[in-house]
Amino acid sequence: MLFDPLTLRALTLENRIVVSPMQTYSAAQDGAPTAWHRGHLARFALGGAGLVMVEATAVSPEGRSTGMDLGIWTDLQEAAFHQLVESVHACGAPVGLQIQHAGRKASTTAPWQGFKPVEPPTGQVVMGPTDIGVPGGHVTVPIHEKDMERLISCYQGAALRADRAGFDLIEIHMAHGYLLHSFLSPLANNRTDQYGGVLENRMRFPLRVVEAVRQVWPDDKPISCRLSCVDGVGIGWSIEDSTRLAEALLAIGVDLIDCSSGGMALPRKDMLVPRGPGFQVPFAKALKSSTGATVMAVGGITEANQANAILQRGDADLVAIGREMLVHPNWAAMAANDLDNSHDWSRWPTQFGWWLARRARPH
Ligand SMILES: Cc1cc2nc3c(=O)[nH]c(=O)nc-3n(C[C@H](O)[C@H](O)[C@H](O)COP(=O)(O)O)c2cc1C
């Protein structure tokens, strides 16, 4: 299963292994990717991944979570992304871009500097559905309806640029407490207008963003949405809410639901989704069975046999590997050997595989 192809619109992935988007906080000061990003992401393509996802990339300057985030709102950034796409393609994999606006979590220092709020003028004014802020974070300014129209154009602009840069797939980040998730979750959204209150209203802005992206993103290219399938255990956004959202997303042309969780501050630790091997697979499985969506499982997937079993059980259609890829960028190519101890080097670039296949021979 791991090495069965999967077709999403005109894009055929050679295998089911996806490199999960992972922010590296290493952008040039203008938000553009550099030679560092080209090297970092090309490694996974050489390593046999079926799809390489680029980290969360802001659609507008104030949408960055830190000053080191990637962004895609200028010509210069677009040109640098074009180079990045060429590098990943040249190394053998299609490449997707995750677009995002950090919302209430914008304008902080890097994780290794403690995610501390950075205030204007160095930082940005931080926006959210209402003034419910992130604990220990910025004062949050409620987004006015006319600013929502501007944000929708920013997402559209980012999608247009991503297409011109050559990306094969676009993923809209609707998870982890960032802007679109904060509209969905009752823990962050208590607006009283048509964008708050009942579920249908809370979904309205995120769905408008997706619709706007679908309008400009080519028909033959797939769209993925990453969801926080639940906020936690017995609180906030639920898996039933995710089912309703996934149905609505499928109806407006989304091709893949990427099933993550969490990102909202919760009142008690025992409400957090417990972590462990494959801890979010049940969410992918639930959404697949309730909606028939093509789904991606992510979180704590580290072993080839474990990943293969997830696909074989029919719990998910794709597996995304995050941190284990940082340890083993050749994880995908190596998985072919690990699955059946086959010493199958055929999935490696010929330049490596030809030699590796002969290494075990005595003469
Ligand atoms: C360094 C790092 C950066 C991350 N950045 C992003 C991101 O940009 N977008 C996103 O949706 N998830 C992000 N995540 C979450 C990962 O994509 C993934 O869902 C999570 O690490 C669980 O998968 P894993 O157990 O295989 O690492 C990040 C995780 C890590 C460790």
The ligand as a Tripos MOL2 file, in Angstrom:
@<TRIPOS>MOLECULE
LIG
   31    33     1     0     0
SMALL
NO_CHARGES

@<TRIPOS>ATOM
      1 C1          9.3960   21.8130   13.7830 C.3       1 LIG1
      2 C2          7.9430   21.6440   13.4750 C.ar      1 LIG1
      3 C3          7.2850   22.5890   12.6950 C.ar      1 LIG1
      4 C4          5.9490   22.4170   12.3490 C.ar      1 LIG1
      5 N1          5.3470   23.3070   11.4990 N.ar      1 LIG1
      6 C5          4.1120   23.0540   11.0200 C.ar      1 LIG1
      7 C6          3.5670   23.8330    9.9760 C.ar      1 LIG1
      8 O1          4.2130   24.7110    9.4120 O.2       1 LIG1
      9 N2          2.3050   23.5500    9.5900 N.ar      1 LIG1
     10 C7          1.5690   22.5340   10.1400 C.ar      1 LIG1
     11 O2          0.4320   22.3170    9.7470 O.2       1 LIG1
     12 N3          2.1090   21.7410   11.0910 N.ar      1 LIG1
     13 C8          3.3440   21.9660   11.5130 C.ar      1 LIG1
     14 N4          3.9130   21.1140   12.4240 N.ar      1 LIG1
     15 C9          3.2000   19.8650   12.7750 C.3       1 LIG1
     16 C10         3.6880   18.7280   11.8620 C.3       1 LIG1
     17 O3          3.3470   18.9590   10.5140 O.3       1 LIG1
     18 C11         3.0880   17.3880   12.2880 C.3       1 LIG1
     19 O4          1.7010   17.4540   12.1440 O.3       1 LIG1
     20 C12         3.4430   17.0400   13.7360 C.3       1 LIG1
     21 O5          4.8260   17.2320   13.9750 O.3       1 LIG1
     22 C13         3.0610   15.5970   14.0680 C.3       1 LIG1
     23 O6          3.7110   14.7090   13.1920 O.3       1 LIG1
     24 P1          5.0510   13.8970   13.6320 P.3       1 LIG1
     25 O7          4.7330   13.1680   14.9020 O.co2     1 LIG1
     26 O8          5.3070   12.9580   12.4670 O.co2     1 LIG1
     27 O9          6.1410   14.8890   13.8140 O.co2     1 LIG1
     28 C14         5.2380   21.2940   12.8210 C.ar      1 LIG1
     29 C15         5.8830   20.3750   13.6360 C.ar      1 LIG1
     30 C16         7.2260   20.5300   13.9440 C.ar      1 LIG1
     31 C17         7.9080   19.4850   14.7840 C.3       1 LIG1
@<TRIPOS>BOND
     1     1     2 1
     2     2     3 ar
     3     2    30 ar
     4     3     4 ar
     5     4     5 ar
     6     4    28 ar
     7     5     6 ar
     8     6     7 ar
     9     6    13 1
    10     7     8 2
    11     7     9 ar
    12     9    10 ar
    13    10    11 2
    14    10    12 ar
    15    12    13 ar
    16    13    14 ar
    17    14    15 1
    18    14    28 ar
    19    15    16 1
    20    16    17 1
    21    16    18 1
    22    18    19 1
    23    18    20 1
    24    20    21 1
    25    20    22 1
    26    22    23 1
    27    23    24 1
    28    24    25 2
    29    24    26 1
    30    24    27 1
    31    28    29 ar
    32    29    30 ar
    33    30    31 1
@<TRIPOS>SUBSTRUCTURE
     1 LIG1         1 GROUP 0 **** ****
